[in-house]
Amino acid sequence: MEDMHNLLDTLGDKEVAWVDRRDAAEKIGKEVHQIIGRLSNHLQDEDMDVKMTVERSLEPVHLLLRTRDQERKQFSLRDLALFCEKTGVRTVKPHKTGFVIKVRLPNGRRQRVYLMPHQLRDGRKILRVLAVCCEANIKNVQKGLRTNSRLAHSAFSLIKSKGIVYISILSNIYRQEATPDRIKRTVKEVAYYADWMTYLDEPVAGDEESEFEQE
């Protein structure tokens, strides 16, 4: 990585001869191509955390390629929700100001994931992808807090309803950054970890046909 930093410094230094800057750009391109190729080899990694982290790491690359020659398109909330739909796996229905997505997991269980619009106090608009896991207790709260350090975007949190405190998993996405691919991937992640938290005390079954490997 030290060589990469040196190449980037050379490329950005306008006092360096143009031929050296050109060569630096070419070498950087080759290195980036090799790095992306190696990352892509792990898009179907058997370790779920590795797989999801690789997907998130490559997302800026996909976004850059999609928007390089065109303006960023903002999808409607309905379009984003319906993109998640898949016969027999995910169904989408309106819910209040947003949508609820019922996800069937490989173990046969189902999770409800909510896609809801929200506005922050500073006026910025976001989309919330949320699933309620179970009633909170000391064990699952501690487990959730420890797991948060492994999650790049989603996080376990507490919500209160009718006087009862529940543990939930939540992901906030800025409205202008919401794409169909990102929303679908987040819905699948939230459903997976919501199920994991809900059935924390049950034995862990095999996960070869994970929902994350489906379209």
PLY file of the C-alpha trace (Angstrom):
ply
format ascii 1.0
element vertex 215
property float x
property float y
property float z
element edge 214
property int vertex1
property int vertex2
end_header
0.00 0.00 0.00
2.97 2.29 0.52
3.74 2.04 -3.21
0.12 2.93 -3.99
0.34 6.04 -1.79
3.55 7.07 -3.54
1.91 6.61 -6.94
-1.08 8.70 -5.86
1.26 11.43 -4.62
3.10 11.38 -7.96
-0.17 11.58 -9.90
-1.36 14.53 -7.83
1.92 16.47 -7.99
1.68 18.85 -10.97
5.34 19.73 -10.66
6.32 16.18 -11.59
7.03 15.47 -15.26
3.90 14.53 -17.21
5.39 11.21 -18.30
5.88 10.18 -14.65
2.32 11.20 -13.80
1.04 9.25 -16.79
2.98 6.15 -15.74
1.69 6.53 -12.18
-1.91 6.67 -13.44
-1.37 3.53 -15.52
0.14 1.61 -12.57
-2.67 2.74 -10.25
-5.24 1.53 -12.78
-3.62 -1.90 -12.94
-3.43 -2.18 -9.16
-7.08 -1.14 -8.74
-8.17 -3.65 -11.38
-6.31 -6.43 -9.56
-7.76 -5.42 -6.17
-11.32 -5.31 -7.50
-10.82 -8.68 -9.15
-9.63 -10.27 -5.93
-12.48 -8.72 -3.94
-15.00 -9.96 -6.51
-13.71 -13.50 -6.05
-15.20 -13.40 -2.55
-18.71 -12.25 -3.51
-19.83 -15.84 -2.87
-17.62 -16.39 0.17
-18.98 -19.04 2.54
-18.48 -16.68 5.49
-21.54 -14.41 5.59
-19.76 -11.45 7.24
-16.96 -11.58 4.66
-19.50 -11.81 1.82
-21.52 -8.80 3.01
-18.41 -6.69 3.67
-17.11 -7.44 0.16
-20.48 -6.41 -1.31
-20.42 -3.13 0.62
-16.79 -2.50 -0.33
-17.59 -2.87 -4.03
-20.76 -0.76 -3.91
-18.94 2.59 -4.50
-17.30 1.06 -7.59
-20.66 -0.06 -9.00
-22.17 3.31 -8.20
-19.32 5.16 -9.90
-19.70 3.08 -13.06
-23.48 3.54 -13.15
-23.37 7.30 -12.69
-20.19 8.18 -14.57
-21.97 9.44 -17.69
-25.42 10.22 -16.37
-27.07 12.08 -13.56
-27.98 10.15 -10.46
-31.59 8.96 -10.70
-33.70 9.14 -7.56
-36.09 6.22 -7.34
-39.52 6.49 -5.80
-40.13 4.72 -2.50
-42.56 2.39 -4.28
-39.97 1.47 -6.93
-37.37 0.76 -4.24
-39.77 -1.45 -2.32
-41.05 -3.39 -5.34
-37.50 -4.08 -6.49
-37.14 -6.23 -3.36
-40.05 -8.45 -4.36
-39.35 -12.04 -5.37
-42.00 -14.73 -5.76
-41.95 -17.15 -2.84
-39.12 -15.31 -1.09
-40.11 -11.66 -0.53
-43.53 -10.05 -0.70
-44.15 -6.30 -0.52
-47.21 -4.54 0.85
-47.97 -0.88 1.73
-47.66 -0.03 5.42
-48.59 3.43 6.75
-46.28 5.86 4.89
-43.96 3.12 3.68
-43.88 -0.60 2.98
-43.50 -3.90 4.81
-41.47 -6.64 3.17
-42.09 -10.20 4.35
-38.90 -12.20 3.90
-38.78 -15.99 3.86
-35.43 -17.20 5.15
-33.70 -20.47 4.12
-34.59 -22.00 7.50
-38.28 -21.58 6.68
-38.88 -18.77 9.15
-40.11 -15.35 8.11
-39.23 -11.82 9.11
-41.06 -8.56 8.56
-38.80 -5.75 7.37
-40.17 -2.22 7.22
-39.06 0.36 4.67
-40.11 3.76 6.01
-39.38 7.38 5.06
-38.05 9.63 7.82
-36.79 13.19 8.15
-33.98 14.09 10.52
-34.07 17.18 12.72
-31.71 18.99 10.36
-34.15 18.43 7.49
-32.27 15.68 5.70
-34.43 12.86 4.37
-33.55 9.23 4.98
-35.07 5.79 4.51
-35.23 3.48 7.49
-34.97 -0.27 7.01
-36.16 -1.79 10.27
-37.09 -5.14 11.79
-38.32 -5.80 15.31
-36.54 -8.83 16.76
-37.85 -9.67 20.23
-38.41 -8.35 23.73
-35.17 -6.94 25.11
-33.25 -8.59 27.92
-29.72 -8.27 29.30
-28.37 -11.14 27.18
-29.63 -10.01 23.78
-28.84 -6.34 24.43
-25.23 -7.20 25.27
-25.03 -9.51 22.25
-26.47 -6.81 20.01
-23.98 -4.19 21.20
-21.06 -6.54 20.59
-22.38 -7.43 17.14
-22.78 -3.77 16.15
-19.00 -3.47 15.83
-19.13 -6.05 13.00
-21.92 -4.36 11.04
-20.98 -1.67 8.53
-24.39 0.01 8.19
-27.10 -1.71 10.21
-27.15 -1.66 14.00
-29.16 -3.19 16.82
-31.14 -0.68 18.86
-34.01 -0.48 21.36
-37.56 0.62 20.64
-40.55 0.91 22.96
-44.12 -0.06 22.09
-47.08 -0.15 24.49
-44.74 -0.02 27.46
-42.58 -2.94 26.29
-38.96 -2.49 25.19
-37.92 -4.48 22.14
-34.56 -5.00 20.47
-34.61 -4.15 16.77
-32.15 -3.86 13.91
-32.09 -0.65 11.93
-30.31 0.79 8.92
-30.59 4.45 7.91
-29.91 5.36 4.28
-29.82 8.92 2.97
-32.66 9.35 0.51
-30.44 10.54 -2.34
-28.17 7.51 -1.87
-30.97 4.94 -1.97
-30.68 2.64 -4.98
-32.65 -0.57 -5.67
-29.57 -2.75 -5.19
-28.66 -1.12 -1.91
-32.19 -1.30 -0.51
-32.58 -4.96 -1.46
-29.23 -5.87 0.05
-30.07 -3.98 3.24
-33.49 -5.64 3.53
-31.85 -9.06 3.23
-29.19 -8.18 5.82
-31.74 -6.80 8.28
-33.96 -9.89 7.90
-30.99 -12.22 8.40
-29.77 -10.56 11.60
-33.30 -10.02 12.94
-33.88 -13.77 12.66
-30.50 -14.48 14.24
-31.30 -12.24 17.22
-34.88 -13.52 17.60
-33.72 -17.15 17.82
-30.45 -16.45 19.62
-30.80 -19.41 21.98
-31.52 -21.97 19.27
-28.77 -24.14 17.71
-27.27 -22.66 14.55
-28.20 -24.67 11.45
-26.29 -24.94 8.19
-26.49 -21.87 5.99
-25.29 -23.13 2.62
-28.34 -21.83 0.75
-28.35 -18.44 2.38
-30.91 -15.84 1.37
-27.94 -13.58 0.54
-27.06 -15.83 -2.37
-30.48 -15.34 -3.97
-31.39 -12.53 -6.33
0 1
1 2
2 3
3 4
4 5
5 6
6 7
7 8
8 9
9 10
10 11
11 12
12 13
13 14
14 15
15 16
16 17
17 18
18 19
19 20
20 21
21 22
22 23
23 24
24 25
25 26
26 27
27 28
28 29
29 30
30 31
31 32
32 33
33 34
34 35
35 36
36 37
37 38
38 39
39 40
40 41
41 42
42 43
43 44
44 45
45 46
46 47
47 48
48 49
49 50
50 51
51 52
52 53
53 54
54 55
55 56
56 57
57 58
58 59
59 60
60 61
61 62
62 63
63 64
64 65
65 66
66 67
67 68
68 69
69 70
70 71
71 72
72 73
73 74
74 75
75 76
76 77
77 78
78 79
79 80
80 81
81 82
82 83
83 84
84 85
85 86
86 87
87 88
88 89
89 90
90 91
91 92
92 93
93 94
94 95
95 96
96 97
97 98
98 99
99 100
100 101
101 102
102 103
103 104
104 105
105 106
106 107
107 108
108 109
109 110
110 111
111 112
112 113
113 114
114 115
115 116
116 117
117 118
118 119
119 120
120 121
121 122
122 123
123 124
124 125
125 126
126 127
127 128
128 129
129 130
130 131
131 132
132 133
133 134
134 135
135 136
136 137
137 138
138 139
139 140
140 141
141 142
142 143
143 144
144 145
145 146
146 147
147 148
148 149
149 150
150 151
151 152
152 153
153 154
154 155
155 156
156 157
157 158
158 159
159 160
160 161
161 162
162 163
163 164
164 165
165 166
166 167
167 168
168 169
169 170
170 171
171 172
172 173
173 174
174 175
175 176
176 177
177 178
178 179
179 180
180 181
181 182
182 183
183 184
184 185
185 186
186 187
187 188
188 189
189 190
190 191
191 192
192 193
193 194
194 195
195 196
196 197
197 198
198 199
199 200
200 201
201 202
202 203
203 204
204 205
205 206
206 207
207 208
208 209
209 210
210 211
211 212
212 213
213 214
